[in-house]
């Protein structure tokens, strides 16, 4: 749960630095090494995105490993004005 929140926080910071918000996201892909863990907080993820006005389609992919062994989730987003 903490990693998902941190990933969303980081995404909002990066978007903000580029002059965008979550509402500007047109593509969102979430990678996770723990599908069950992500599904346990999925309502929180979707709720946060919806609250921010993000209504994009999402892809959720289970992967064997991310860049660092301790990473459980990674979010890739594309924003457009």
N, C-alpha and C positions, 0 to 999 in steps of 0.2 A: 504493500500500500504506500509506504513512504517513497519508494522509487518511482511509482506512477505519479504521485503528487509532484515530486521533484522534476520529473521529466516534463510534466505540463507547465510547471513554473518556469523551467528553463526555456521551453518553447515560447511562452508568452514574453519573456525577456528578449529573446532573439528577434521575435516578430516586432516588438516595440522598438527595438534599436533600428529596425529597417522601416519604421513608420507604418507597420501593420498591426492588426489585432487578430485574435482567433476568428473573428467574423470574416476575415479576408482569406481564410484558408480554403483552397479549392480542391486539395487532395491531401489525404492523411493516411499514413501507413504506420501501424504499430507492430513491432517485432517483439516477441517474448519467448523466453526459455521456460516459462511456467504458465501455460494456458489456464489451468485451474485457478491459479493465484490471480491472474488478470481478470478472469470471469467473476471472481469473488468481489471485485471492486468495479466491475463494468458499469453498474448503475451510476456510481460516483463519477466515472470518466465521462460518460454520455451526459450526465447532468451538468457537469462543469462546462463541457463544450456547448451544450444547448444554452445554458445561462449566458455564455459569452457571445451567442449569436452564430456559432459555428454549425452550419447545417450541411456540411459536405459529406459525401460518401466516404466510407472508411474501409480499409483492408486490414485485417488482423492475421498475422502470420506467426505460426509457431516455428521456432528455430532451435537448433541444437545448442548454439553458443553465440554470444555477442562479443564485442571487442575485448571486454574484460570478463573473467570468470564470474565476478560478483555481480555483474549487470544482469538484471532480470527483464528489463524493458527498454526499448529504444523507440522514439517517435520520429518519423520523417514527415515533413509537411511542405506543401507548396502553397504560397499565398499570391494573390493577384489583386490589383486595384480595380 
